[in-house]
Amino acid sequence: MNIAKRHLLTLSLGASLMAITGASHAQTALENIEKTKLIKIAIPTDFPPYGFVGIDLKPQGLDVEMANYLADKMGVKVELVPVTSANRIPYLQSKKADLVISTLGKNPEREKVIDFTAAYSPFFQAIFGPKGVELKSFQDLSGKSIAVTRGAIEDQELTKVAPAGADIKRFEDNNATVSAFVSRQTQLIATGVSVAENMMQRNPQLGTEYKLLLKDSPNFIGVAKGEDALRQKVNGIIAQAKSNGDLDKMAMKWLKRPAGNLPQ
């Protein structure tokens, strides 16, 4: 090969590499969203009050509202992608979704495969009871009966804070725990917010409400590894929603308690 041909080949390879690099750059998640004016967000549809199908057969819940809120603030349309707990992270990794807003907790194992925004909502275990039962502190549990599922996180947390006079009644599964409270075998119930919300929707006659927080495990939005521009964009929207009270409004609407001091 003579020098002229080698030079042409070098220029050709250089141009090809520049084209590949440019194409790759153009495909970042945020740029693609801004170009297509569409964001795909994975949401739950089987986990009230965060995500479920309403009587109009449309997704609703806190996570769904947050997905719509983000899209509105970004000035794009949203495609809601229903996911399960098992496939929500794979959907993000395979680019079937740009974001995951699906009661996603942050832990070291998940941080190895995806990135997370700041927290946007609480996920908690708490004590719930009728409006007529006043509880200002854990000391007020003395003399009261509380249903809880044996060995669950709420059982562990309740055991730590309950005074000696509390009557903790442990049951073998969530259904038995809920049944005990609904049938008034106990005055109170210690459970997760999703279980409590489902119970309250099905038994409005009980007048059940949130009483005392046992443990807070906030939810974060999942972002694919390397999509820092999108993560920072979402973080900016979350920060503004936190400061103007929008996160508190969403939490009060769906969880009956404010979002509170969520971690970054």
N, C-alpha and C positions, 0 to 999 in steps of 0.2 A: 504494500500500500504506500503510495507516494505521500509527500508532505501535505499537498493540497487536499487530498482525500481525507487524510487524518484530521486536518483542521476542520473540514466540513462535518466529519463525524462527531468531533468534539462539540462543535456548535449545536449540532442536532441533539446530542445527548443533554447538553446544558438546557436547551429550550424545552425538552421533554420533562426534565426534572423541575424546571420552573413552572410548567403547566400543571404537573402533578401536585406540587406544593401549593400552587394557587387554588387548585380544585379542592384540595384537602381543607385549606383555610376557609374557603367559601361554604364548607359544609358544617361549620360549628353550629351547635344547637341554637344559640341565640340569633345568629345571622340568618339561619334558615327560618326561624320563627318570624323574624322581622320581614323577611322576603316574602314568605307565603301568607303572612298575616293569620297564621293558625298555630295554636299550641296544643299538643296532645298531652293530657294529664290523666294518669291512672288514679282511679278512685274506687272505694269499696261500695258494694250494693247489698251487702248481707250483714252489716255491722252497725245497727242503730246505736246511738244517734249520730254517728259519724258519716255513715253512708247506707242508704236503703232505698228501696223502690216505693214510692208513694202510691196512693189510690189512683192517681192519674198515670201510673206506670212510668213515671219519670224519676230519675235519681234525685235524692235530696239528702240533707244532713249537713253537719258542720264541714266535713271534708269537701263535699260537693260545692257548698257555698264558698269555701276558700278557693277552690279551683276557678270558679266563675269570677270571683273577686280579683284574683291575680290576672286573669285574661283581660278583664275590663281595665285594670290599671296599666297593662302593657299595650292596650289598644289593639288587641287581636281577638279573633274568634277562638272558641275552645272546643276541642273534641274530647268528650269524657270517655275514658277507656276503662270499663269495669275489670277489676282484677281481684284475685284472692290473696290471702296471706302468702301462699306458696309461690305464686308467679309474679308478684309485684316487682321484685328486684330483677328477675330475668327480663321482664318487659322493658325495664329501664336500660339494662345492658344491651339488649338487642335493638334498641331505638324504636320499639313499638310505642314508647311514651317518652316525652321530654322531661316530665316530672312525675314523681309519685307522691300523692297526697292521700295516704291510706293508713292512718293510725300507726305510723312508722316510728318506732323507738330507735334511739341511737345506741349502739354498743360497739366495742372494738372489732368484733368479727365482721359486722356490716361495714364498718369504716374501711376495711381492707378492700372492698369491692365497689363501693359507691361513696359519693360525698353527700354532705347534709347541709341544709341551710340552717338559719336560726330556728328555734322552736316557734310554732304558730298557735298551738293549743295545748291545754292540759289533758292528760289521761290519768285518771286517779281512782283509787279505792277510797271509799268513804263510808260513814254511817248515815243511813237514811231512816226516816220515821215519819209518823203523822204530824201534821201541822200543830196539833194540840200538845205535842210533847216538846218541851223546851230544853234545849241542850246548849249551854254556853261553853262548857269545857268537858274534858274527859272525866273529871270528878263527878259530873252530873249523871254519869252512867251507873253510879252506885244505886243498887236497888232496882235496876231495870234489866230486862231480859233482851239479849241480842242474838239473833240468828247469824251464823257464819259457816262457811264451808271449811271443813276440817283440812288443815294443811295448806290452804290457799294463802296468797300474799296478805290478804286482809285479815286472815286468822293470825298470822305471825305479827302483823302490825298492831292488831287489837290487843293481843296478849301483852305487848310491851307497854301499852298505855292505860289499860283498863284498871280501875281501882279494885281493891279487894272485894267490895260489895257488889260488883257487877255480875250478872248471871249470864255467862256466855254459854249458849247452846250450840253445839257443833253438829253439823250434818254432813253426810258423805258426798254430796254433789250439789251443784248450783240449783238444780230443780227442787231438791228437797229443802234447801235453805229458803228459796223463794216461797215455796208452798207453806212452810212454817210461818213465815211472816204474813203472807196473804190471808191465811186462815186464823190469824191473830193468836197463834201459839206463842209468839214473842212480840214485844213492843217495838223493837228496832231490828234493823238488818244491816250487816256490814258486808259490802260487796263492791264490785267494780262498776264504774259509771255505765258501761254498756248494758250490763245485766239489769241495773237499777232502772235505766231509761225504758227498756223493754217491759219490765214489770209495771212501771208507772203508766205506760201507754195502755196496757191491757187491764189495769185495775185502777181507773181514775177515781173510783169511789173511796179509795183508801186515803186520798189526800196526802200522798207521800211526798216528802221534800228532802233535799240535801241538808245534813246537819253538821257533821264534823269530818274534816279531812284526815285520812289515815296515811296515805302515801301518794305522792305526785310523780308521775312518769310521763313527762311531756312528749308531744308528737313533733317530729321534724319532717321537712320535705326532702325527699330523695332526689339527687341529681347525679347524672352519669359522671364517672371519673374524668377529670380534665376539662369539664365544662364550667370553668371558673367565671366566665363572663355572665353566663345564665345564673349561676349561683349568687353572684354579687347583685345582679339585677333583682332577683327575688328577695334577697336580704334587705335591699333598700325599700321594697314595698312592704315587707313585714315590719321593718323599723317604723315606717310612717303609720302603718295600721295600729301598731302598738301605742305610738305617741298620741294619735288622734282618737283612741278609744274604740276603733273598729273591731279589734281582736276581742276586747271585753264584751262588746255587743253580740258577737257571734257566739262566744262561749256562754253568755247568759241565755241566749235564745235556745241553744241546743243542750247545754249541760246544767243550766240553772245556777251557775256560779261564774264569776269573772275569770278571765284568762290568768290574771295575776302576774307575778314577776317571772316571766319565762326566760330560760337561758339562751344565750347567743349561740 
